[in-house]
């Protein structure tokens, strides 16, 4: 939850400008499966292991962990397009994570342009430039081989389609029924890249061999079970607008829906209008909605969060997490958006929801929890 490095911040600012377009692009790449899925939080920590250098990426509910090679971490332009999770024990595809390459210097230049792109036309131009430089790099896919025959048909078809896009399909990790494949090519689309950028892309591709050794699988962790340990939510902090607020606000409502989101999360941002409409409908029934901006406190992200909330017409209260939240419930969420429900005493009610939902789906969850409180 600490501050991001400058390369990551630059990428976040850039992506915020085109987030809604990129979300659609991500959906297309996986046949719109991502529409109903959540984007997992990426946990990044430094490794002390001399072999496994770089950034550690861990996805608890997918049972997947890997280290980004140091050469990739230094470049800053190798990142996941999206994270498409499946449901362990149900789906054949437990996880799919397509990665892309974007030239380092280009990110810096486009970020500067993006900060000044205030009009829709300007933002469209930024996206077109980004699209011209962003190149498909590799795909990580985790399969549950016990579901190969009886898993969802669309999963099986999607797996075949994705495999056809790559020359190499290397099994790089295995755990019980889970198998992890790294899909990549030896020839790539370099159109639109300068000679210097082509050279950078070639250097980056040499990190594939190191990356293969740094992937491991473990038994996926159910996000609801992980969150079950948090019985009460407490905080004393400020809203995104700088007003003092604490968890005593819960006592004024029969139920409060707490939506945890991040400025880098496309699905979080896209569901905001639905959450605002939900809030408008349920507040008359003494039900409240508040948001927690996961990637704050951070001055730059706070400014970005305000901009996002204004653009999406979200008027419900959003707060900056304090130390209690950061070291408590936020430490163990498996992805954003994550939504929890609390009663008048701040006690959690019902299961945690991971992933985005529609207004009607959230309303159904609210009424089920109200019923359980009777």
C-alpha positions in Angstrom: 0.0 0.0 0.0 3.0 2.3 -0.1 3.8 4.8 -2.8 4.4 3.6 -6.3 7.7 4.3 -8.2 7.6 7.0 -10.9 7.4 4.6 -13.8 4.3 2.9 -12.3 2.7 6.3 -11.5 3.3 7.5 -15.1 1.6 4.3 -16.4 -1.3 4.7 -14.0 -1.9 8.3 -15.2 -1.7 7.3 -18.8 -4.0 4.3 -18.3 -6.6 6.5 -16.5 -7.0 8.6 -19.6 -7.9 5.6 -21.7 -9.2 3.2 -19.1 -12.7 2.7 -20.5 -11.4 2.0 -24.0 -8.7 -0.3 -22.7 -11.3 -2.2 -20.7 -13.2 -2.9 -23.9 -10.0 -3.9 -25.6 -9.2 -6.3 -22.9 -12.7 -7.8 -23.1 -12.3 -8.4 -26.8 -9.0 -10.2 -26.4 -10.8 -12.8 -24.2 -14.1 -12.9 -26.0 -15.8 -10.5 -23.5 -15.3 -13.0 -20.7 -13.7 -10.2 -18.6 -17.0 -8.3 -18.5 -18.2 -10.4 -15.6 -14.9 -11.0 -13.9 -12.8 -8.9 -11.5 -9.3 -7.6 -12.0 -7.1 -9.0 -9.2 -4.9 -6.9 -7.1 -1.2 -7.3 -8.0 0.9 -7.7 -4.8 4.4 -6.4 -5.4 7.3 -7.1 -3.0 11.1 -7.2 -3.5 12.6 -10.7 -3.5 15.7 -11.5 -1.5 16.3 -14.7 -3.5 19.3 -14.1 -5.8 17.7 -16.4 -8.5 14.2 -14.8 -8.3 15.0 -11.2 -8.9 12.6 -8.4 -9.7 8.9 -7.9 -8.6 6.8 -10.6 -7.1 3.2 -11.0 -8.4 0.8 -13.1 -6.4 -2.8 -13.9 -7.1 -4.2 -15.8 -4.1 -7.5 -16.9 -5.6 -5.9 -18.1 -8.8 -3.1 -20.1 -7.0 -0.5 -18.3 -9.1 2.7 -16.6 -8.2 5.7 -15.4 -10.3 8.6 -13.0 -10.3 9.0 -10.4 -13.0 12.6 -10.5 -14.3 14.7 -7.5 -13.3 15.2 -6.4 -16.9 11.4 -6.1 -17.3 11.0 -4.3 -13.9 13.6 -1.8 -14.9 11.9 -1.1 -18.3 8.4 -0.5 -16.7 6.6 -1.1 -20.0 5.9 -4.8 -19.6 2.5 -5.1 -17.9 -0.7 -7.2 -17.9 -3.4 -6.0 -20.3 -5.9 -7.5 -17.8 -6.4 -10.4 -15.4 -9.2 -12.8 -16.3 -9.9 -15.1 -13.4 -12.0 -18.3 -13.5 -13.6 -20.1 -10.6 -11.4 -22.8 -9.2 -13.3 -26.1 -9.0 -15.7 -25.0 -11.7 -13.8 -23.6 -14.7 -11.3 -25.2 -17.0 -9.4 -21.9 -17.3 -8.6 -20.8 -13.8 -6.6 -17.8 -14.9 -5.5 -15.9 -18.1 -3.1 -13.0 -18.0 -2.1 -11.5 -21.4 1.0 -9.2 -21.2 2.0 -6.5 -23.6 5.2 -4.5 -24.3 5.2 -0.7 -24.6 8.5 1.2 -25.2 9.8 2.9 -22.0 10.5 6.3 -23.5 7.2 6.3 -25.3 5.3 5.8 -22.0 7.1 8.9 -20.5 6.3 11.0 -23.5 2.7 9.9 -23.8 2.1 10.4 -20.1 3.0 14.1 -20.4 0.6 14.4 -23.3 -2.1 12.5 -21.4 -2.0 14.9 -18.5 -3.1 17.7 -20.9 -5.6 15.7 -22.9 -8.8 17.2 -21.5 -11.2 16.7 -24.4 -12.6 13.4 -25.7 -10.9 14.0 -29.1 -7.5 14.5 -27.3 -8.0 11.3 -25.3 -8.9 9.4 -28.4 -5.7 10.5 -30.0 -3.7 9.4 -26.9 -5.3 6.0 -27.1 -4.6 5.6 -30.9 -0.9 6.4 -30.2 -0.9 3.9 -27.4 -2.5 1.3 -29.5 0.0 1.8 -32.3 3.0 1.1 -29.9 1.5 -1.5 -27.5 2.5 -5.0 -28.7 1.2 -8.4 -27.7 4.0 -10.1 -25.8 3.0 -13.3 -24.0 0.1 -15.0 -22.2 0.0 -16.9 -18.9 -2.8 -19.4 -18.7 -3.6 -21.7 -15.7 -5.8 -24.8 -16.5 -7.5 -27.2 -14.2 -7.0 -30.5 -16.1 -9.7 -32.2 -14.1 -12.2 -29.9 -16.0 -10.8 -30.5 -19.4 -13.7 -32.8 -20.4 -16.5 -31.5 -18.3 -15.7 -27.8 -17.8 -17.7 -25.0 -19.4 -17.7 -25.3 -23.2 -16.7 -21.7 -23.8 -13.6 -22.3 -21.6 -12.5 -25.2 -23.7 -13.1 -23.3 -26.9 -11.3 -20.2 -25.6 -8.3 -22.2 -24.5 -7.9 -23.7 -28.1 -8.3 -20.2 -29.6 -5.7 -18.6 -27.3 -3.2 -21.4 -27.9 -3.5 -21.0 -31.7 -2.2 -17.4 -31.4 1.2 -18.5 -30.1 3.9 -20.8 -31.5 5.2 -22.0 -28.1 3.0 -23.5 -25.3 5.3 -24.4 -22.5 4.1 -26.0 -19.3 6.1 -24.1 -16.7 4.4 -25.2 -13.4 2.2 -27.9 -12.0 0.3 -28.4 -8.7 -2.2 -31.1 -8.2 -4.8 -30.6 -11.0 -3.5 -27.2 -12.0 -1.1 -26.6 -14.9 0.4 -23.3 -15.9 1.4 -22.6 -19.5 3.5 -19.8 -20.9 2.4 -18.9 -24.4 4.8 -16.8 -26.6 6.2 -16.5 -30.1 9.7 -16.1 -31.7 8.5 -13.5 -34.2 6.4 -10.4 -33.2 4.6 -7.5 -34.8 7.0 -4.6 -34.7 5.0 -2.2 -36.9 5.0 1.3 -35.7 8.2 0.8 -33.6 11.4 2.8 -34.2 14.7 1.0 -34.6 15.5 1.9 -31.0 12.2 0.6 -29.8 12.6 -2.6 -31.8 16.0 -3.1 -30.1 14.4 -2.6 -26.6 11.6 -5.1 -27.5 14.3 -7.6 -28.5 16.2 -7.1 -25.2 12.9 -7.6 -23.3 12.1 -10.8 -25.1 15.4 -12.3 -23.9 13.9 -12.3 -20.4 11.4 -15.0 -21.3 13.9 -17.8 -20.4 14.5 -16.3 -16.9 10.7 -15.8 -16.5 9.9 -19.4 -17.1 11.9 -20.5 -14.0 10.1 -18.0 -11.8 6.5 -19.2 -12.0 4.9 -21.4 -9.4 1.4 -22.7 -8.5 -0.3 -23.3 -5.2 -3.8 -24.3 -4.0 -6.1 -21.3 -4.7 -7.4 -19.4 -1.7 -11.1 -18.7 -1.5 -11.4 -14.9 -1.1 -14.6 -15.1 1.0 -12.8 -17.5 3.5 -9.8 -15.2 3.6 -12.0 -12.2 4.5 -14.2 -14.1 7.0 -11.6 -13.3 9.8 -12.7 -9.6 9.7 -15.7 -9.3 11.9 -15.7 -5.5 12.5 -14.6 -2.5 10.4 -13.1 0.5 12.1 -11.5 3.7 10.8 -10.8 7.3 11.6 -9.7 9.1 8.5 -10.7 11.7 5.9 -12.9 11.6 2.8 -11.4 12.1 -0.6 -12.6 15.8 -0.2 -10.6 16.2 3.0 -13.5 16.0 5.5 -13.0 14.1 8.8 -14.9 10.8 9.0 -14.8 7.7 11.2 -16.6 4.4 11.5 -19.2 5.8 13.9 -21.1 6.8 10.7 -22.3 3.2 10.5 -24.6 3.6 13.5 -26.8 6.0 11.5 -27.8 3.3 9.0 -29.5 -0.1 9.0 -26.8 -1.3 6.6 -23.8 0.1 4.8 -22.3 -1.2 1.6 -18.5 -0.6 1.5 -17.0 -0.7 -2.0 -13.2 -1.0 -2.2 -11.8 0.2 -5.5 -8.6 1.5 -7.1 -7.8 4.2 -9.7 -6.0 1.6 -11.9 -9.0 -0.8 -12.0 -11.2 -0.5 -15.1 -14.1 -2.7 -13.8 -14.2 -0.6 -10.6 -14.5 2.6 -12.6 -17.1 1.2 -15.0 -19.4 0.1 -12.2 -19.5 3.5 -10.5 -22.6 4.8 -12.3 -24.5 1.7 -11.2 -23.3 2.2 -7.6 -24.4 5.8 -7.7 -27.9 4.8 -9.0 -28.0 2.2 -6.3 -27.1 4.7 -3.6 -29.8 7.1 -4.9 -32.4 4.4 -4.6 -31.5 2.8 -1.3 -30.7 5.9 0.8 -34.4 6.5 1.4 -34.5 3.1 3.1 -31.7 4.1 5.6 -29.0 2.2 3.7 -25.7 3.9 3.0 -22.9 3.4 0.4 -19.3 4.4 0.9 -16.2 3.8 -1.2 -12.6 3.1 0.0 -9.9 4.2 -2.5 -7.5 1.3 -2.2 -4.4 2.9 -3.8 -4.4 5.9 -1.4 -3.1 7.6 0.6 -1.0 9.0 -2.2 -1.3 12.6 -3.4 -1.3 11.8 -7.1 -3.8 8.9 -6.8 -6.1 11.1 -4.6 -6.2 13.7 -7.4 -6.9 11.0 -9.9 -9.6 9.5 -7.8 -11.4 12.8 -7.5 -11.2 13.2 -11.3 -12.6 9.7 -11.8 -15.5 10.2 -9.3 -16.4 13.5 -10.9 -16.3 12.1 -14.4 -18.5 9.1 -13.4 -21.0 11.2 -11.5 -20.3 9.3 -8.2 -21.5 11.5 -5.3 -21.5 8.9 -2.5 -18.7 9.3 0.1 -15.3 8.0 -0.7 -12.6 7.7 2.0 -8.8 7.5 2.2 -7.8 4.4 4.2 -6.1 4.9 7.5 -3.5 2.6 9.1 -6.2 0.4 10.7 -7.8 -0.3 7.3 -4.4 -0.7 5.5 -3.1 -3.2 8.1 -6.5 -4.9 8.4 -9.1 -5.6 5.8 -7.2 -4.1 2.9 -4.2 -6.2 3.5 -6.1 -9.4 2.7 -8.4 -8.5 -0.1 -7.7 -10.6 -3.2 -8.8 -8.1 -5.8 -10.6 -4.9 -6.6 -13.4 -4.2 -6.6 -14.2 -5.9 -3.3 -17.5 -5.1 -1.5 -18.4 -5.8 2.1 -21.5 -5.0 4.1 -21.6 -3.8 7.7 -24.4 -3.2 10.3 -25.0 -0.3 12.7 -22.1 -1.6 15.0 -19.6 -1.9 12.1 -19.9 -5.7 12.1 -19.6 -7.4 8.8 -22.8 -9.1 7.4 -22.7 -11.9 4.9 -20.0 -12.9 2.5 -17.5 -10.6 0.8 -18.1 -9.9 -2.9 -15.1 -9.9 -5.1 -15.6 -8.4 -8.6 -18.0 -5.9 -10.1 -21.8 -6.3 -10.1 -24.8 -4.5 -11.6 -27.1 -2.2 -9.7 -29.8 -4.9 -9.4 -27.3 -7.6 -8.3 -26.0 -5.3 -5.5 -29.5 -4.5 -4.5 -30.3 -8.2 -4.2 -27.2 -8.6 -2.0 -28.3 -5.7 0.2 -31.8 -7.1 0.8 -30.6 -10.6 1.5 -28.3 -9.1 4.3 -31.1 -6.9 5.7 -33.3 -10.0 5.9 -30.5 -11.9 7.8 -30.4 -9.0 10.4 -34.1 -9.4 11.4 
